Amino acid sequence: MNGQNRKDIQPGKEVDIVLKQDQRTGKLTHGIVKDLLTKSSSHPHGIKVRLEDGQVGRVKKVY
């Protein structure tokens, strides 16, 4: 799953996100979702989430 649909992502899911400072390089960060920050049902750049370690980014892949 590509992380553009809110229904595919729930707290506790394993995801790869791209952090704001890594948007140019596309470097992915792996983690567990704590909170969903995007309110809309979908977003073309990925749903914004907060990981359990506090990092915030847009979801690129859902496991």
N, C-alpha and C positions, 0 to 999 in steps of 0.2 A: 504494500500500500504506500502511496506517495505522500500522505500527510496533508492533503488539501481539504479533506472533509472532516468536520468536527466529530461526526458520528463514529469515525474509525479510531478515535483517540480517547482513552479514559485514563484517569489517575491509576498508576501502577503498571502501565504498559511500558515496554522497552522501545525506545525510539532513537533515531539519529537526528540531531538538530544542527543547524548552522547558526552560530553566534553572530551578533551584529558586527563585531570586529573581524569575523572570518568570511563575510559575505563576498568580498573581492576574490578570495582564494577558493571558496567553496569547501573549506576544511570542515569535516563533520565531527560532532561531539556526541558520544553515546551516553545514554542515561535512562533513568526511570522518571516518568511524568509525575509531578506533584499537583500542579494546577494548570488548567486551560485558561489562557489569557485572551484569546480571540473569542468574541461573542457571536459573530456571524457563523452560519452553518458551513461555509466554505471560504477559502482564501487562495488566490492564484499562486502566492509565494509560500504557502504552507501555514498551518495553524500555529499561532504563537503559544508556547508553553513555558512553564517554569519546571526545571528538573528538581529532584529531591535534594541535590547539592546546591540549589539556589541559582544556577545558571539559567538565562532566559534566551530563547531563540525560536526559530521557525522549524517545524518538523519537515524533514526531507524523506524519512523512511520510518515505517512502523513495522515492528516484528510481531 
